[in-house]
Every structure is written in C-alpha cells, then in structure tokens.
Amino acid sequence: MNTPRHGLAIALLAFATVLSSAAFAAEEKKAASASGAWKWTTQTQDGQSRTTTLKLKQDGDKLTGALARRDGTETAIDDPKIKDGQLSFAVTMEFNGNKFTRKFSGKLDGDTIKGKIESERDGQTQSRDWEAKRETAAATGTWKWQRTFNNNTMDFVLKLKQDGEKLVGTMAVGENPETAIDDGKVAGTDISFSITQEFNGNKMTRKYTGKLDADTIKGKTEFERDGQTQSRDWEATRAK
C-alpha cells in the first residue's frame, strides 16, 4: 500500500531525474560547438590529394569563419548559419577570372562534420559528400598578448604543445628567458596551467585558466600578493 511518504519519495525521485536529464541536455548543447580548425582531404583529377582547412568560430547561434586556400590566403564564408548542430555556409572563390560559389551544409557530431557540398557547373547543380575532422591538438601553437604595467607595455609569448589532455610549453615575458609551465591540462576547450617566475629575487606563481575558441584563448590568471589572491583577465591570440 502506498503511503503519503512513499508517494513523496517517488515524486522527489522523478523530479531529480528531470533535473539530471535537463542538466545532461544542457551540457550536451554546450559541448556542441563548431569552433575550431576543420580539415578534410579530396582527390584531384590528376590523382593528387588536397587538404582543405576551414576555420570556424561559434558564438551562440552566430557562426563566422574562413576557408584557407593553398597559397595561404583565407576566404571568408558567406551566409553562415548554425542551429542545434546543423550548419550551412557558402564560399565564393575566383579561378582564372571566373567566380564560383560552393554551398556547404552539414551536421556537427563531436569532432566531425558530415554533409554535402553543392556547386554549379555548366548550368547543372553538382553535389558531393563532405566530411571534416576537427584538429584535436587545438591548443598547440604560439600565443601572444600584451599587458601594461606602470605605463610600460610587456609582451607575453606562450608556446604550447597539446598531447591528448596533457599540455606542455613555455612562457616568456618581455626580454626574460622562457620558463616552463607546470600542471598543464586540456579538457575539451578548457585549458589550465601554472607558471613560477622570479622577479627582483622574489618567486611568484600564477595560475592560468582559459577557454580555447579557434585562434583565441580568454580566461583568468590568479596570483597571491601580500597574502591576498588577485585575479586578472587575459586574452591571447594564436600567432600565424
């Protein structure tokens, strides 16, 4: 026989299940970001392999990006759209004085995008499959930013190498030599590390946390001074 207390327990369990499902769905939606560098390989008519790189940046339902060409130049994407993992955009390029547009559509699934590429040739619409993979070692590279201290601008250079969830590297401030980072970690688009440097005979440890978004890292750096924990924003850009 069901008692009031038994009924309350069932109701609480059901409510907890709903909250857990909602939290899981929210986390899934948060994780489904198109930001990053995407690559795929196609075969040319003469049998050679050609790798294409697409750089995307997602901010909510806003999508921007560029397609890298073989000569190193980049062409911005047109009419970009993304909603619930479905994305589309167009790229207009010029060859031998002729312009042509390719329309991309696809479904984002973790570190893979699968979809179609449509283009027109001789008045006919042609379609082919498209599958791109996100570069997983996304934090690897040289990152730079500046900060002003007492009217003096200091240059920061951070060199990172990602191996799975492990992050190693060095940081140089101004004309000081490079210092190895400690406890470097990567979890999805979140990175963290610490660095201990010496200034005027005093050692100071700074803890960095940040979120990787294509060629930008934004986050916080924390350090202790006079027994107090201080925090500052930092934003680094990947050097090209």
Stockholm file with secondary structure:
# STOCKHOLM 1.0

chainA/1-240         MNTPRHGLAIALLAFATVLSSAAFAAEEKKAASASGAWKWTTQTQDGQSRTTTLKLKQDGDKLTGALARRDGTETAIDDPKIKDGQLSFAVTMEFNGNKFTRKFSGKLDGDTIKGKIESERDGQTQSRDWEAKRETAAATGTWKWQRTFNNNTMDFVLKLKQDGEKLVGTMAVGENPETAIDDGKVAGTDISFSITQEFNGNKMTRKYTGKLDADTIKGKTEFERDGQTQSRDWEATRAK
#=GR chainA/1-240 SS CCCHHHHHHHHHHHHHHHHHHHHHHHHHHHHCCCCEEEEEEEECTTSCEEEEEEEEEEETTEEEEEEECTTSCEEECEEEEEETTEEEEEEEEEETTEEEEEEEEEEEETTEEEEEEEEEETTEEEEEEEEEEECSCTTCEEEEEEEEETTEEEEEEEEEEEETTEEEEEEEETTSCCEECEEEEEETTEEEEEEEEEETTEEEEEEEEEEEETTEEEEEEEEEETTEEEEEEEEEEECC
#=GC SS_cons         CCCHHHHHHHHHHHHHHHHHHHHHHHHHHHHCCCCEEEEEEEECTTSCEEEEEEEEEEETTEEEEEEECTTSCEEECEEEEEETTEEEEEEEEEETTEEEEEEEEEEEETTEEEEEEEEEETTEEEEEEEEEEECSCTTCEEEEEEEEETTEEEEEEEEEEEETTEEEEEEEETTSCCEECEEEEEETTEEEEEEEEEETTEEEEEEEEEEEETTEEEEEEEEEETTEEEEEEEEEEECC
//
